Amino acid sequence: NAGVTQTPKFRVLKTGQSMTLLCAQDMNHEYMYWYRQDPGMGLRLIHYSVGEGTTAKGEVPDGYNVSRLKKQNFLLGLESAAPSQTSVYFCASRIPLGGRTYEQYFGPGTRLTVT
Amino acid sequence: AQSVTQLDSQVPVFEEAPVELRCNYSSSVSVYLFWYVQYPNQGLQLLLKYLSGSTLVESINGFEAEFNKSQTSFHLRKPSVHISDTAEYFCAVSEKDSSYKLIFGSGTRLLVRP
């Protein structure tokens, strides 16, 4: 099992450019989440999905879109990047529906810089 | 709405000394509680969790945390730290609803000195 993987690991964008971050998991997890981590603020939830074909907004969704066309993948899109989106982005997933361990498993992160 | 407070942004401590990292939360419903650890340039790893039952939970590497419902706290402790425990520690809560979203505290950087 590779667990939760994220592509790319690093990226530098200019203001106004677009990009997509890919999260993949091979654990048959139903729930997937995108967080951003900023110094002194912990992790904040951007969007999440409770199953294939579903998405929902988290705490800080503005400026981001997501899609969950396949159960194993969760994509995070930035349509027009802004310097305020400079951050480290983490994807996480949770065990299958009906499971009882409740914790989330995290990917290694993507460090994004917007200039 | 839920919130998590980690009052200490950084805790310096000497090797083999005890340490306590504080976490307080607010929620109007029952919650699950977690501590995650993040080593430099890595993702988050689960350290321990409280779901129900015994209020004292332990990890395999000597950390423990105690759920105190009356004080809405979930402080993390270790009786003797090692250099390798240097990392950032995040407390998180999840309400018992259908999404199991995590709300994180701002993190505490544990710096263990020789």
Interface residues (C-beta under 8 A of the other chain):
Chain A: V4 Y31 Y33 Y35 G40 M41 G42 L43 R44 L45 Y48 V50 A56 G58 F90 A92 R94 R100 Y102 E103 Q104 Y105 F106 G107 P108 G109
Chain B: V4 Q6 S9 Y32 F34 Y36 Q42 G43 L44 Q45 L46 K49 L51 F90 S94 S98 S99 Y100 K101 L102 I103 F104 G105 S106 G107
